[in-house]
């Protein structure tokens, strides 16, 4: 009897709780419906990257996340439904080496510029961002250029073109820094007319510069540790040491809190940096370009670094002569995490084709090739929990392609970031007459008319850099005079 | 002489003469002839109250003493009949470089055939001060201790041009740098800078242009340098406080006058003006000010209307230098991007939008080449959504409030400084003319500027035919130059390819310097041209990246060049004599001061 009473009491409590819970749930559901879009992509070939290719599968995006992947999914009445029959869905491409949306790429006046931050010079209005979205790229690792042995701090962004700058920053991406070895930091191939001749001029100088910087960083850390210890001991009347913005990121590297992305080409300099890393007790996260990486694949794999490389770009300078297109395949076979990057606003629009080349060279499978532009760069940037594959719970950064992404005939239809559309081919085409109309109207306005007499000759476009300098991120965009 | 009366008379005459010679002549201080003025029967805009349709303003000894419809002119006043005139508080230009001399291009001693006349160049005060200032730790451009008030040359022609265009007061800052220096608010008339100065320092100014040749050489480095110096200043302030309390056992902190100059900004005692136009530049300024808790003022503000939500407590010194298309119509040229087209159309609307969003703003000329465009462009803003009252406030009291002098100027109230701008017709009417300008209670002689600036060699404008001598031989190049006030634009065409010039400077002595991309043998590199213009000839040297240096000579068609592309709105004011075009000619009317 008592058990029955307890049971009834519990049941009534539960019964009382249900309506309240239901109320709470519907309120939050209301919030959800009001807040984020819900999109159902129906009947596509889904390249999940993590668990194979799924035919005739739906992908449900809700609240900026991938909510469900499966067949015959149901969505709420307010959802946007896209019929993707015959189309392919793939995660957004992640470009591990980009200089888009930066008003300045290089602080080339000193050899160690770890105090500068790409975060300070972001330009969210860069039109190349839109073009990259049209190529299926959704995340960029914005790096300092390769003018210096130790360059500046990076920024990982989602290409939310049209939004304020703050919304671009990838939430929770671990911080990183750029290093550069070889011809660029020692200025083999050009003379800067604004900067005086600078040390180092040889590879041994590059090594010394890096070693010296880390030695100073170690001393800087010791100085602050001593100050803090003195404070703890209760000593008053202490003047704190000077904060040195150049050395603080290096201390973070020593403490394992900042990823090192190092531009390098030759096998000897790769080994050199591994040696320094072991000496000072830190790990290199990625070697960038690494065109001779295949020669030291075992050492790179032992160190645990990733490699972010070009598919087949080679020969544009001496240190690129020994590059082979089988680099990715060889590194992968040795267990190195390999990604393909663009280092170029132009190549970032077609990274799918770069991946396709890896099927041709070295007999990579389609899945391995696609991994190099999705899951692998996600790991290299430390964001693999959020992007890089189509898995429930990950960010809704997905792209709808007209065909298989590894085909030259495929185009991007729609690009989603956090469940919102940032590129749609049909919308783009529909907007073009309006844009032309707006342009015609603006050109008729008085301030836009050419002067009645005389007038300067029109400017040659400044931002165009010759193709042979494409991979060399030492290019100074018009002396950064903006 | 036996005759007593005659002897006495002689003695008296002698004494008198002696006294007259020796006795100190009580010389009265040279007073201006007239100290009191009354402008009667005029339409008066006090700005702090309603318009007075017909009234009188009385000013005496540099101050306003009375204003009102019933006020009568005192007996000793010089009366100016204000029928048909409108009286406004003196107009303020809230951000200029008036009176700061241009740094001249240093003559290159090795320039073959180039270089100026021997001994002709004086080191310009700006660079001289920078180079020889004692015990300076920071390079030029990173010296917040530089005071504009120490650099202003009161005889600069631009000051005269500005006041003749109705501007009575200007905020003056040094010309370049990252920590540009500290500005001064000056009246644009007076014999010495001490007489003209209203307030100094007013604000610390920050620009985001990298230094040339050294760190920071890019925008990246600019922000790191700003951040590091502000951190160092914070630390020095803290260290000084700790050391002052108890120095024993502590190493003395090393003093750095540049860092010490940042203390008032860090303590929010002095505002920090950051020069920013695009949305992202304004965003960066806001972020930096927030990081160090600075009292921010934005100068420029072209895109400020797009981010009014972040500018609630941030005043804007809005530039009236509206962008215009300067390039000729060339069918095969790339069209301007839509963004640029939109910016040009949006510029006059910005003020109205800021007013609607309740953002505090004042106008600045933004380095307008033609001073009379200042009022003309304010009138354009009125045509594009800004009310007349708001426009007048932006030219007067708003600037005074933002710059901290509203207790002594900016409106027509008794006791305030007697700066008045008096126009025939309403200030914002198309055919308004400046009738009188009073600065510190004295009328100013109005000499409206001509379109050609004064300078030893006249203007550089024209189409020059250059012969550039390189190791490859003589190259024929056409150089089109266009000088507007201080801005020098142009382009090259011919054997060295075509390109737009940049970094162009022209000193008053005719020393020219610019950079331009040149193409030789399929390779494009940057070339630096340094030379001198004498009349219709120029000669100098050229340095191309990665090549041996060369020399060049050039000529332009005689007669001082065509009056090319005059700024589109020439003021209806009367033109005075154009100064002599070529330095060789002495003919003309010379005004001897």
Interface residues (C-beta under 8 A of the other chain):
Chain A: X103 X104 X105 X106 X107 X108 X109 X110 X113 X115 X116 X117 X118 X120 X121 X122 X123 X124 X125 X144 X152 X164 X165 X190 X191 X193 X194 X195 X196 X237 X238 X239 X240 X242 X243 X244 X245 X435 X438 X439 X442 X443 X445 X447 X448 X449 X450 X451 X452 X453 X454 X455 X456 X457 X458 X459 X460 X461 X466 X476 X480 X481 X482
Chain B: X209 X210 X212 X213 X214 X215 X216 X217 X218 X219 X220 X221 X223 X224 X227 X228 X231 X232 X235 X238 X239 X242 X243 X245 X246 X249 X250 X251 X253 X279 X280 X283 X284 X322 X323 X324 X325 X326 X327 X328 X329 X330 X333 X334 X335 X336 X338 X339 X341 X342 X344 X345 X347 X480 X482 X489 X490 X491 X493 X498 X499 X500 X502 X503 X517 X524 X526 X528 X543 X545 X546 X562 X564 X565 X568
